[in-house]
Amino acid sequence: MTKRFLTTCIVLLYGIVSAQTTHTAVKGDNMYSIAKQYGTSVNDLLKLNPRFQERQLQVGDVLKLNNKGKDIVQGRSTIASQFSNITLKSTVKCSDIMKDYHISEKDLRVLNPDLDAQLKPGGKIVLPNENIVEYEVAMQKAWEKGMAKAKKESENKKNDHQISLAKIILNRNQVIKNIASHYNISESELKELNPDLESKIKVEGEIILPIEKIKNTKESRLTF
């Protein structure tokens, strides 16, 4: 949305006084005076109000006016559809909304006369639909970028972890305390790397250890 279009919409939305679409007859009114008042003809006025072709106009009677006023109202409705409310989840500054939704303070205040009172949790802010969509698209892209980055970092950490670990084949009936001591690793870390350690020490099972702990141990049968 160009700035000119936005300004035009705001002016039309808040600057135009809605045209009358009806007229209530007062003392002294007649079809001619009403037609002249609204810039139409008696014939056109009677077409819109055929019941007055057969009876006299009386005080309090409501007459339909020409479609021009209706068209203006419909135009205002179309313009109004270009705007929507957002609900604030926390207290924010006017500058935050201006930055996030790419709108000037002047336009923001025209759309929101009580803006300062609305800058709180639950506050309603009127904004152009296009600006709202642009913000939501930007947030979606940022989220996707963040997720992709986190996934890549997770994969890199996983690869690093796999590279730094290796398996060794135990001799039968080993003791956990002795294994930990031999490889200079705590029993808790050893169990964390090998959840089924208890069953593996009874046979010639494989256990996982950091490579740096076993690379200089000649007695170990190392596998990758």
Secondary structure, DSSP 8 states (H G I E B T S, - for coil): --HHHHHHHHHHHHHS----SEEE--TT--HHHHHHHTT--HHHHHHH-GGGGTS---TT-EEE--HHHHHHHHHHHHHHTTEEEEE-SS---HHHHHHHHT--HHHHHHH-TTHHHHSSTT-EEEEEHHHHHHHHHHHHHHHHHHHHHHHHHHHHHHHHHHHTEEEEE--SS--HHHHHHHTT--HHHHHHH-TTHHHHTTTT-EEEEEHHHHTT-TTSEEE-
